[in-house]
Amino acid sequence: MMPLLYLAALLGSAFCMGLLDHRFRLVLWRAPRRAALVLAIGVAFFLLWDLAAIAAGHYGMGQSPLMTGIMLAPELPLEELVFITFLSYTTLVLWGLLATALDRIRRPQPAAAEAEGR
């Protein structure tokens, strides 16, 4: 079980983020195609960044008993791909949350609109 702990933590966190997204319709449940495209672009960007850093010798995989040991490329573990996907998704959910909050602040509240009309 120990070798799967980090991956399980990432997937569990992503699942919880997905529940928040679903509940408040922040990203994937608001505009699924657009969100999936933006998520894919973010993951591709960070994956290319990682691959460039690996090729330049600036990045090397650390050793941990909590990782699966599954390698997608030299010095690129499976957990890194899951992490950058989670990072990109979390950023989108935060963006959706902020956009929703700002929209609610800008939109007049029904009680306030009635009070102004009197």
Sequence and secondary structure as in RCSB ss.txt:
>XXXX:A:sequence
MMPLLYLAALLGSAFCMGLLDHRFRLVLWRAPRRAALVLAIGVAFFLLWDLAAIAAGHYGMGQSPLMTGIMLAPE
LPLEELVFITFLSYTTLVLWGLLATALDRIRRPQPAAAEAEGR
>XXXX:A:secstr
 GGGHHHHHHHHHHHHHHHHHHHHT STTTSHHHHHHHHHHHHHHHHHHHHHHHHTTS      TTS   EEETT
EEHHHHHHHHHHHHHHHHHHHHHHHHHHHHHS  HHHHHHHH 
